[in-house]
Amino acid sequence: MSRIPRPYCALLAIIAAIFTALNVSLATVVGALAAPPVYDDNGYLLDAFKRIAFNHVWSLRTLIADFINNPPHAPVETLTAMIGFWLFGPHNAGPYIANYWGLLAYAAMMFTVASAWIEARPALLIAVAAMFVPAAGAIITELRPDMIAGLFFAFAGYLLLVSEMKPQSIKFALVIGLVCAFAVTIKLSAAVLTIPMIGLAAIARFFLAGKSWKKETTNLLVMLISAATVVVPVSIVWGPQTYAYIYQTLVTNKDIWHTPGGWLFHIGYNLTGTGGYAALGYSLFIGMALIVSDLIYSLVKRDLPKRVVSYYLWTTLIFVGLIFTADKSVYQSSFFFFPFIVSSVLACARLIGRFPKYSMYASVIVVGTVSFSVSPAHTYQQGIWRNQTAPMLQQIVSIVKTNALGRDNCLGTKYVYATIGAYPVTAEAVALSVAQKYNMDLSLQHLFMARSLDSITASLKHANFVLLPNGAGTTESRNQHLPGIEFYDQVKVWLRGDPAWTEHQIEAADPPTLFVRTSCSTAAQ
């Protein structure tokens, strides 16, 4: 792997900036920014803004102290969102714009993969063509760590399996180790996948070394030490909460995270199913055709590199592993989508590289065909379908403000906002709005995760506001197997029977109901 020439660094930065602008525009019109934020974007937005507004994180020193004392679920994504707020103020578009660094990394990695087999100019065009893949646009339009984590995971596998280095190239080994560490750190809860697969790639690299295995052993040790310098301290700080999150996902709340469906559904999900269609679209068929063509042509010419085949097999193994995961989502499957994209770019560059005299013409045809037939911006979320929640949020925020600001709170220093259903307006969207508009720090209770009526009523004694979902929100919560929604009717009766609560009907075609505590007579002291 060689360094990217400076002129191409500038070109890649400009290209990434253009695609960032296109994707943010799409998110504003139809995507995440077209409606109040939902899960999981809302959590990262709220966490980032609270750290700035209420924890007063405005320097590197306060940032480090804040992350150690109160570790965020996904530190890289939270930091990205914070950078967005630092640069653009209390506007939700800022964190999405800050995802630019992830798209720039994507462009640079695609260029690096392609330029190993063809000259820089056609490699740049192949990198541009890769920007049109829907999963690339999602790096900008979705505020989650999955896409960027999947990208670095894919590139870490490429560096381990495909790239070659001079014997005992310490600097290159250090870089590979850091890329591997970053791939694990970006989404810590995916360590159950990333660590074994990166480990497998490292072992495969050892065996692929052949007679130079002794020198490769030194390189692998350097990679391990390099990765450990990042992973070990991160594990000390984030280890306990990451373990707790994985445990509740796989054990305690496995019924919530389970995606129903037969074997055909699970096999096809990341290909022609919901996940594959959203993240890859027609790129799936193009990529498969390129990979198969590369394999066939190489077999005919009898020059099929073991390292290239190993990466194709590594990607296939990831796909097979994800078939057996109970929880299916387009986000989680980023750990297959991006290795597949890298495999496709690798195959494309290798095929074009076989005809060096025509490589530029072939690259122009590729990028021209893609740009003519595929949209340059993509989003998984369709916020335009939820734009009716914006006036609901405004009304809820107004009621919270009226009943909180300037009044004594008998329950403590923070007002507590509880929800029985996750939708239509998320608790995080309300907390973020009152924080941005009124500098008010709401504490949240997600009672839709509760599994008994007693635990819900006990929590309500500590709450100031309770939102009951509308019909659509109730249906969505049930579809997501959220246990607390099953106590909707009992909770509504309980709140209406307690004179300490006042009922506010939100004006909408399908209205949710907000209950406000107006008396401390039945509150927990």
Sequence and secondary structure as in RCSB ss.txt:
>XXXX:A:sequence
MSRIPRPYCALLAIIAAIFTALNVSLATVVGALAAPPVYDDNGYLLDAFKRIAFNHVWSLRTLIADFINNPPHAP
VETLTAMIGFWLFGPHNAGPYIANYWGLLAYAAMMFTVASAWIEARPALLIAVAAMFVPAAGAIITELRPDMIAG
LFFAFAGYLLLVSEMKPQSIKFALVIGLVCAFAVTIKLSAAVLTIPMIGLAAIARFFLAGKSWKKETTNLLVMLI
SAATVVVPVSIVWGPQTYAYIYQTLVTNKDIWHTPGGWLFHIGYNLTGTGGYAALGYSLFIGMALIVSDLIYSLV
KRDLPKRVVSYYLWTTLIFVGLIFTADKSVYQSSFFFFPFIVSSVLACARLIGRFPKYSMYASVIVVGTVSFSVS
PAHTYQQGIWRNQTAPMLQQIVSIVKTNALGRDNCLGTKYVYATIGAYPVTAEAVALSVAQKYNMDLSLQHLFMA
RSLDSITASLKHANFVLLPNGAGTTESRNQHLPGIEFYDQVKVWLRGDPAWTEHQIEAADPPTLFVRTSCSTAAQ
>XXXX:A:secstr
     HHHHHHHHHHHHHHHHHHHHHHHHTSGGGSS  TTHHHHHHHHHHHHHTS   SHHHHHHHHHHS  SSH
HHHHHHHHHHHHH S THHHHHHTHHHHHHHHHHHHHHHHTTS HHHHHHHHHHHTTSHHHHHHHHS SSHHHHH
HHHHHHHHHHHT    TT HHHHHHHHHHHHHHHHHTGGGHHHHHHHHHHHHHHHHHHTGGGHHHHHHHHHHHHH
HHHHHHHHHHHHHHHHHHHHHHIIIIITHHHH     HHHHHHTTTTSHHHHHHTTTHHHHHHHHHHHHHHHHHH
HT   HHHHHHHHHHHHHHHHHHT S   TTTTHHHHHHHHHHHHHHHHHHHHTSGGGHHHHHHHHHHHHHHHS 
S   S  GGGGTTHHHHHHHHHHHHHHHHTTS  TT SS EEEESSS SS HHHHHHHHHHHH    EEEEGGG 
 SHHHHHHHHTT SEEEE  HHHHHHHHHTT GGGGGHHHHHHHHHT TTEEEEE  SSS  EEEEE   TTS  
